[in-house]
Amino acid sequence: MERDRWLSEAARNVPPYGIMEIARLARKVDQKDLVYLNIGEPDFDTPENIRSAAVRAIEEGKTHYTTDIGIQELRKAISLKLVKGGINYTPEDVTIVSGTQEGISVLSQTILDPGDEVIISDPYYPSYTQNILLRRGVPKYVPLSRENEFIMTAGEVRKQVTPKTKAIVLVSPSNPTGSVIPEAELREIAEIAKENDLLVISDEIYTDIVYDGIKPKSIAGYPGMNERTVVQSGFSKAYAMTGWRMGYVATPPAITQKFQEIHRATVICPPSISQYAALEAITGPQESVQRMVQEFARRREFVMKRLAEIPDLPVHKPKGAFYVFPDFSAYTKDDQVLAKDLIIHARVVAVHGTTFGERGKGHLRISFAASMEKLEEGLNRIDAYLRILRASKK
């Protein structure tokens, strides 16, 4: 019997999530001595004060439904943080979501009709493309390159605008490239959005993980942008809280009510215990964030130095997040085969670049959120495998 008829057309056509594909492949092999450099989560434990706040919440019986959009104290704290950053969202326009992935899904349901176009970078974070396609929208890609540090420029954005354009997605700092969009480009993109009455989705999940004294600016802070910008962020990266599933979405009033209705239909409410942990994260001491970023900076320097020792392996130095995106094209154009071969022959797991778009062809995403020991071992193994590839071509 033909079972595909049970699937919607959108479900049949949604592209696979390559990050999970490579993780599933790795789970099928012997786990002994496998080095994971694919995982986008800090290798630190959630800070003790945050864990203690969760325990207190359990002991105090805060284990029931909360309000559908999240506890008032947490939404107030997030609103205050945003205001201090120069962007004005009231607590009523802040929705607590079960991780930013849920936020992406609910937002796409809120704003997109079939045929609507959304401008997004290539390379991109694949959840955005998946959700655009699930709503039968049309991704319009802005090509990025190592030569301009993978920066999404206003000039290239403008080329993609048509009468069907509904929104622009900005992920800065970027996953997978670690690029940070400069203020001059943000300012021009803001003008494009206003000229064409576009919504801007600003994904700021990595905004606290930046290097070299960079202070990322939110596009929502530019004149006329607060009322047309959705800010997405969360607690997973900066506070090592990936498993707590805590994110937030700050929406302009024009879409807040419908966004919250769809959120309510999706999850009823975010997890109660995690909300109290997140409240402690955002209002409590921030030294743990600073220590993690300092350690990521140390690892970044090591990874860049080590990759530079490998011939024919160009790589952009990331300004934020905790990924490098080296170009292996001198060895092979098929990055998916390379990622699989590294698992089997080098015992190293990294994500193939084409899962992030056509412009990722020939690249691998390597996370330096792993420990220094694992980074050293994993990069040594990649180097040794590439030596074998070079020798085989002679």
C-alpha positions as CSV (number, residue, x, y, z in Angstrom):
1,M,0.0,0.0,0.0
2,E,1.2,3.5,-0.8
3,R,1.9,5.2,2.5
4,D,3.2,8.5,1.1
5,R,-0.4,9.6,0.7
6,W,-0.4,10.0,4.5
7,L,2.2,12.7,4.3
8,S,1.5,16.3,3.3
9,E,3.2,17.6,0.2
10,A,5.3,19.9,2.5
11,A,6.4,17.0,4.6
12,R,7.3,15.0,1.6
13,N,9.5,17.8,0.2
14,V,11.1,19.1,3.4
15,P,14.9,18.7,3.1
16,P,16.5,16.5,5.8
17,Y,18.2,18.1,8.7
18,G,21.8,17.3,7.9
19,I,23.1,18.1,11.4
20,M,21.0,15.2,12.8
21,E,21.8,13.0,9.8
22,I,25.5,13.1,10.6
23,A,24.8,12.5,14.3
24,R,22.7,9.4,13.4
25,L,25.4,8.1,11.2
26,A,27.9,8.5,14.0
27,R,25.7,6.6,16.4
28,K,25.7,3.6,14.0
29,V,29.5,3.0,14.4
30,D,31.6,1.8,17.3
31,Q,31.5,4.7,19.8
32,K,34.9,3.8,21.3
33,D,37.4,6.7,20.9
34,L,35.0,8.6,18.5
35,V,35.7,12.4,18.7
36,Y,32.7,14.6,18.3
37,L,33.4,18.0,16.8
38,N,29.9,18.4,15.3
39,I,27.9,19.4,18.4
40,G,26.7,22.9,18.8
41,E,26.6,23.0,22.6
42,P,29.1,24.1,25.2
43,D,30.9,21.2,26.9
44,F,30.4,23.0,30.3
45,D,27.9,22.0,32.9
46,T,25.0,24.5,33.6
47,P,26.3,26.9,36.3
48,E,25.6,25.8,39.8
49,N,23.5,28.8,40.7
50,I,21.1,28.0,37.8
51,R,20.9,24.4,38.8
52,S,20.2,25.4,42.4
53,A,17.4,27.7,41.3
54,A,15.8,24.7,39.4
55,V,16.0,22.5,42.5
56,R,14.4,25.3,44.6
57,A,11.6,25.6,42.1
58,I,10.9,21.8,42.4
59,E,11.0,21.9,46.2
60,E,8.6,24.9,46.2
61,G,6.2,23.0,44.1
62,K,6.5,25.1,41.0
63,T,5.9,22.1,38.8
64,H,2.5,23.0,37.3
65,Y,1.4,24.8,34.2
66,T,2.6,28.4,33.9
67,T,0.9,31.1,31.9
68,D,1.0,30.2,28.2
69,I,3.6,32.9,27.3
70,G,5.9,32.3,30.3
71,I,6.2,33.5,33.8
72,Q,5.9,37.3,34.3
73,E,9.2,37.6,36.2
74,L,11.2,36.1,33.3
75,R,9.5,38.1,30.6
76,K,10.2,41.3,32.6
77,A,13.9,40.4,33.0
78,I,14.2,39.7,29.3
79,S,12.4,42.9,28.4
80,L,14.8,44.8,30.7
81,K,17.9,43.2,29.1
82,L,16.6,44.1,25.7
83,V,15.9,47.7,26.7
84,K,19.4,48.0,28.2
85,G,20.6,46.8,24.8
86,G,18.8,49.7,23.1
87,I,15.7,47.8,21.9
88,N,12.2,48.4,23.4
89,Y,10.0,45.3,23.8
90,T,7.5,45.2,26.6
91,P,7.1,42.0,28.7
92,E,3.8,41.5,26.9
93,D,5.6,41.3,23.6
94,V,8.1,38.7,24.9
95,T,7.1,35.0,24.6
96,I,9.0,32.2,26.3
97,V,9.4,29.3,24.0
98,S,10.6,25.7,24.4
99,G,13.9,26.5,22.7
100,T,14.5,28.7,19.7
101,Q,13.6,25.9,17.4
102,E,10.0,26.2,18.5
103,G,10.2,29.9,18.1
104,I,11.3,29.5,14.4
105,S,8.5,27.0,13.8
106,V,5.8,29.2,15.4
107,L,7.1,32.3,13.7
108,S,7.0,30.7,10.2
109,Q,3.4,29.7,10.8
110,T,2.5,33.2,12.0
111,I,3.9,35.2,9.1
112,L,4.1,33.0,5.9
113,D,1.6,32.2,3.2
114,P,2.4,29.9,0.3
115,G,4.6,31.8,-2.2
116,D,5.9,34.3,0.3
117,E,9.6,34.9,-0.2
118,V,12.1,35.1,2.7
119,I,15.6,36.4,2.2
120,I,18.3,34.4,4.0
121,S,22.0,33.9,3.7
122,D,23.8,30.9,2.1
123,P,25.4,29.4,4.1
124,Y,22.3,29.4,6.5
125,Y,21.1,27.7,9.6
126,P,19.0,24.9,8.2
127,S,16.0,25.1,10.5
128,Y,15.0,28.4,8.9
129,T,15.0,26.9,5.4
130,Q,13.1,23.8,6.6
131,N,10.4,25.9,8.2
132,I,10.1,28.3,5.2
133,L,9.6,25.3,3.0
134,L,7.1,23.6,5.4
135,R,4.9,26.7,5.1
136,R,5.4,26.6,1.3
137,G,7.4,29.8,1.3
138,V,10.3,30.5,-1.0
139,P,13.8,31.0,0.4
140,K,15.8,33.6,-1.6
141,Y,19.5,33.1,-0.9
142,V,22.1,35.8,-0.5
143,P,25.5,34.2,-1.4
144,L,28.2,34.5,1.2
145,S,31.9,33.8,0.7
146,R,35.1,33.5,2.7
147,E,36.6,36.4,0.7
148,N,34.2,38.9,2.4
149,E,34.3,37.0,5.8
150,F,30.8,35.5,5.1
151,I,29.2,38.8,5.7
152,M,25.6,39.3,4.5
153,T,25.8,42.7,2.8
154,A,23.0,45.1,2.1
155,G,23.9,45.3,-1.6
156,E,23.3,41.5,-2.0
157,V,20.1,41.6,0.1
158,R,18.7,44.4,-2.1
159,K,19.2,42.2,-5.2
160,Q,16.8,39.6,-3.7
161,V,13.9,41.9,-2.9
162,T,10.8,41.4,-5.0
163,P,7.1,42.2,-4.6
164,K,6.7,38.8,-3.0
165,T,9.3,39.3,-0.3
166,K,7.9,39.1,3.2
167,A,10.9,39.0,5.5
168,I,14.7,39.0,5.9
169,V,16.4,36.5,8.2
170,L,19.7,37.7,10.0
171,V,21.7,35.3,12.1
172,S,24.5,37.2,13.6
173,P,26.8,35.9,15.0
174,S,26.3,33.2,12.5
175,N,26.0,29.4,12.6
176,P,27.9,27.9,10.8
177,T,30.5,30.6,9.9
178,G,30.9,32.7,13.0
179,S,30.6,35.9,11.0
180,V,29.1,39.1,12.6
181,I,27.3,41.6,10.4
182,P,28.9,45.0,10.8
183,E,26.8,48.0,11.9
184,A,27.2,49.7,8.5
185,E,25.5,46.8,6.7
186,L,22.8,46.5,9.4
187,R,22.0,50.1,9.0
188,E,21.5,49.7,5.2
189,I,19.5,46.5,5.6
190,A,17.3,48.4,8.0
191,E,16.6,50.9,5.3
192,I,15.8,48.2,2.8
193,A,13.3,46.7,5.2
194,K,11.6,50.0,5.8
195,E,11.5,51.0,2.1
196,N,9.9,47.7,1.2
197,D,7.7,47.2,4.3
198,L,9.5,44.0,5.3
199,L,9.7,42.1,8.6
200,V,13.2,41.3,9.9
201,I,13.9,38.2,11.9
202,S,17.1,38.8,14.0
203,D,18.5,35.6,15.5
204,E,20.7,36.7,18.3
205,I,21.3,33.3,20.1
206,Y,25.1,33.8,20.0
207,T,25.2,37.5,20.8
208,D,27.0,36.9,24.1
209,I,29.7,34.7,22.5
210,V,31.9,37.1,20.6
211,Y,35.6,37.9,20.4
212,D,38.2,40.6,19.8
213,G,36.1,43.2,21.7
214,I,33.2,43.0,19.3
215,K,29.8,44.2,20.6
216,P,27.1,43.0,18.2
217,K,24.3,45.5,17.6
218,S,20.7,44.4,17.1
219,I,19.0,45.7,13.9
220,A,15.9,46.3,16.1
221,G,17.8,49.3,17.7
222,Y,17.9,51.3,14.5
223,P,15.2,54.0,14.0
224,G,11.9,52.6,12.8
225,M,13.0,49.0,13.2
226,N,11.6,48.0,16.6
227,E,8.1,47.8,15.2
228,R,9.2,45.5,12.3
229,T,11.8,43.3,13.9
230,V,11.4,39.9,15.6
231,V,14.3,39.2,18.0
232,Q,15.0,35.5,18.7
233,S,17.4,34.3,21.4
234,G,17.7,31.9,24.3
235,F,19.7,30.4,27.1
236,S,21.2,27.3,25.5
237,K,24.6,28.7,24.3
238,A,25.7,31.4,26.7
239,Y,24.5,29.6,29.9
240,A,25.2,26.0,28.8
241,M,21.5,25.2,29.0
242,T,20.9,23.2,25.8
243,G,18.8,20.5,27.5
244,W,16.6,22.9,29.4
245,R,14.9,24.0,26.2
246,M,14.6,27.7,27.0
247,G,14.3,30.4,24.4
248,Y,12.4,33.6,23.9
249,V,10.9,35.6,21.0
250,A,10.3,39.3,21.2
251,T,7.7,40.4,18.6
252,P,6.4,43.7,17.3
253,P,2.9,44.4,18.6
254,A,1.4,43.9,15.1
255,I,2.1,40.1,15.3
256,T,2.4,39.4,19.0
257,Q,-1.2,38.2,19.6
258,K,-1.3,35.7,16.7
259,F,2.2,34.5,17.5
260,Q,1.2,33.8,21.0
261,E,-2.0,32.0,19.9
262,I,0.0,29.7,17.7
263,H,2.6,29.1,20.4
264,R,-0.2,28.2,22.8
265,A,-1.6,25.7,20.3
266,T,1.9,24.2,19.9
267,V,3.1,23.7,23.5
268,I,0.4,25.0,25.9
269,C,3.2,26.6,28.0
270,P,7.0,26.3,28.3
271,P,8.5,24.0,30.9
272,S,8.0,25.5,34.4
273,I,11.3,24.4,36.1
274,S,13.4,25.5,33.1
275,Q,11.8,29.0,33.4
276,Y,12.9,29.5,36.9
277,A,16.4,28.3,36.0
278,A,16.4,30.8,33.1
279,L,15.3,33.6,35.5
280,E,18.3,32.9,37.6
281,A,20.5,32.7,34.5
282,I,19.5,36.2,33.3
283,T,19.3,37.9,36.7
284,G,22.1,36.2,38.6
285,P,25.9,36.4,38.4
286,Q,27.3,36.5,34.8
287,E,30.9,35.5,35.6
288,S,30.3,32.0,34.2
289,V,29.4,33.5,30.8
290,Q,32.6,35.5,30.8
291,R,34.7,32.4,31.8
292,M,33.1,30.3,29.0
293,V,33.7,33.0,26.4
294,Q,37.3,33.3,27.5
295,E,37.8,29.6,27.1
296,F,36.1,29.6,23.7
297,A,38.5,32.3,22.7
298,R,41.4,30.2,23.8
299,R,40.1,27.2,21.8
300,R,39.5,29.4,18.8
301,E,43.1,30.5,18.7
302,F,44.3,26.9,19.0
303,V,42.0,25.7,16.2
304,M,43.0,28.5,13.9
305,K,46.7,27.8,14.5
306,R,46.3,24.1,14.0
307,L,44.2,24.4,10.8
308,A,46.9,26.8,9.4
309,E,49.4,24.0,9.7
310,I,47.4,21.8,7.3
311,P,48.2,22.6,3.6
312,D,45.5,23.9,1.3
313,L,42.9,24.4,4.0
314,P,41.7,28.0,3.9
315,V,39.5,29.1,6.8
316,H,37.9,32.3,8.0
317,K,38.5,33.3,11.6
318,P,35.1,33.5,13.3
319,K,34.2,36.7,15.2
320,G,31.5,35.0,17.2
321,A,29.8,31.7,18.1
322,F,32.0,28.6,18.4
323,Y,32.4,27.2,14.9
324,V,35.0,27.2,12.1
325,F,34.0,26.5,8.5
326,P,37.2,25.4,6.7
327,D,37.2,24.8,2.9
328,F,38.4,21.2,2.0
329,S,37.8,21.8,-1.8
330,A,41.5,21.2,-2.5
331,Y,40.9,17.6,-1.3
332,T,37.4,16.9,-2.4
333,K,34.3,18.7,-3.6
334,D,32.0,16.2,-2.0
335,D,31.9,17.3,1.6
336,Q,29.1,14.8,2.5
337,V,31.3,11.9,1.5
338,L,34.3,13.5,3.3
339,A,32.2,13.8,6.6
340,K,31.2,10.2,6.3
341,D,34.8,9.1,5.6
342,L,36.1,11.0,8.5
343,I,33.7,9.1,10.8
344,I,34.7,5.7,9.4
345,H,38.4,6.2,8.8
346,A,39.5,9.0,11.2
347,R,37.0,8.5,13.9
348,V,36.0,12.2,13.9
349,V,32.5,13.6,13.5
350,A,32.0,17.0,11.8
351,V,29.1,18.4,9.8
352,H,29.2,18.5,6.0
353,G,29.0,22.0,4.6
354,T,26.2,21.5,2.1
355,T,23.7,20.9,5.0
356,F,24.0,24.7,5.4
357,G,23.4,25.4,1.7
358,E,25.1,25.3,-1.7
359,R,27.7,27.8,-0.6
360,G,28.8,25.3,2.0
361,K,30.0,22.9,-0.7
362,G,33.4,21.5,0.0
363,H,33.4,22.8,3.6
364,L,32.9,21.2,7.0
365,R,31.6,22.8,10.1
366,I,33.8,22.1,13.1
367,S,32.7,23.1,16.6
368,F,35.3,24.3,19.1
369,A,32.8,23.9,21.9
370,A,34.5,20.6,22.6
371,S,37.3,20.3,25.1
372,M,40.9,21.3,24.2
373,E,41.9,17.7,24.4
374,K,39.2,16.6,22.0
375,L,40.0,19.4,19.7
376,E,43.7,18.5,19.6
377,E,43.0,14.8,19.0
378,G,40.3,15.4,16.4
379,L,42.3,17.9,14.4
380,N,45.4,15.7,14.5
381,R,43.2,12.9,13.1
382,I,41.8,15.1,10.4
383,D,45.3,16.2,9.5
384,A,46.5,12.5,9.3
385,Y,43.6,11.6,7.1
386,L,44.2,14.5,4.7
387,R,47.9,13.4,4.4
388,I,46.6,10.0,3.2
389,L,44.4,11.8,0.7
390,R,47.2,13.9,-0.6
391,A,49.5,10.9,-0.9
392,S,46.8,9.0,-2.9
393,K,46.6,11.8,-5.5
394,K,50.4,11.8,-6.2
